[in-house]
Amino acid sequence: AKSESKEQHDISSSLEKLDFRIITNNATPDSLILLSGLKSIFQRQLPNMSGDYIARLVFDRF
C-alpha cells in the first residue's frame, strides 16, 4: 500500500507539470518548433503511419 501511495504521488506530481496549448501553423519559428516536436511524438507513437502523411496533417494550415 505504501508503494501505491508513492506511485500515485508521482503520477499526480507529473500531472501538475502538464501544459496544454492550442498551436496553429502561422509560420512563426516558435509554432514550427512546437509542431515539429508534436510530429515527432506522433511518429513515435504511430510507427506504421507514413512520416510524410503525419507531417501533412500536423503542418496543415487550414
N, C-alpha and C positions, 0 to 999 in steps of 0.2 A: 504494500500500500504506500510505503514511503517513496519508492521509486516512481510510482504512478503520479504522486503529487509533484515530484520534481519534473517529470516529463510534462505534466500539464502546465507547470510554471514556465518551462522552456518554450512550449508552444504559445502560451499567452504572451510572453515577452517578445517572441518573434512576431506575433500578430500586431503588436504595438508599433512595429517598425515598417509595416506595410504602407505604401503610398500609392494611391490611385490617381491617375491623371487622364484627361482626355487629350490626346495628341493628334493633331492634324498635320498633313503634309503641306506646310506653307513654304517649303523650300528654305527655311532658315537652318543654319548649322545645328542649333540645339534640337530642333524637331527631327532632323535627319539622323542625328546621333541616337536619339531615343528610338526612332523607328528601326534603325539598323539593329539595335540591341533586341528589340521585340522580334524582328525577323529571325535572329539567331536562336531565340527561345523557341519559336515555332518550329524551326528546322530541327532542333534537337529533340523536341517532343513528337514531331511527326516525320520520322526518318524516311518513310515511304513516299512522302509528298515531294514533288519537284521543288527545288530551291527557287527556280525561276517563277513558278506559279505562286509560291509564298511571297516572293518579292513583289510580284504584280499586285497581289491583294493588299499587302502592307503599305506599299508606296502609292497606291491608287489615290488620285487627287479628287475624287468625287465622293 
